[in-house]
């Protein structure tokens, strides 16, 4: 387990980057989509 501290701006950037990354995958990468969605769910709302 790792802990990192982010400013509000950094958190917004991480959310935006993950959402953008998520949009780049198609149906063939269902495992990647699930992993990204699970990671986004762990992050607090900016």
N, C-alpha and C positions, 0 to 999 in steps of 0.2 A: 504494500500500500504506500502511495506517495501523497504528499500534501504540498500544494502550491498556493501561494497567495497572489491574487489578481486584483488590480484596481477595477473599478466599474467599467472603464473604457476597455481594458484588456479583456474583461469578461464578455463585453459586447462583441469584441473582435473575434474571440474564440467561438461564440455562438454563430456569428456570421460566417466564419470560415467553415465550421462543421456543416452548416446548412448548405453552403455552396458546394462543399465536397459531396454531400448527400445527393444533391441534384445531378451530379455528374455520373451516377451509377444507374444502370438499367436493371431489368428483371433478372438477368443472369447472375448478378452479384447479391443475391438475397441475404447471404451470411454477412456481407459487409454492411448492407443497409441496416440489418438488425443491430450490429455492433455500434454503428454510428448513432442510431436512434437511442440505444441504451446509454451511450455516453452523454448525449444531449440531455436525456432525462435526469442524469445525475447532477448536472450543473444547476446552480441556482439561477433564477431569472435575473437578468441584468436590470 
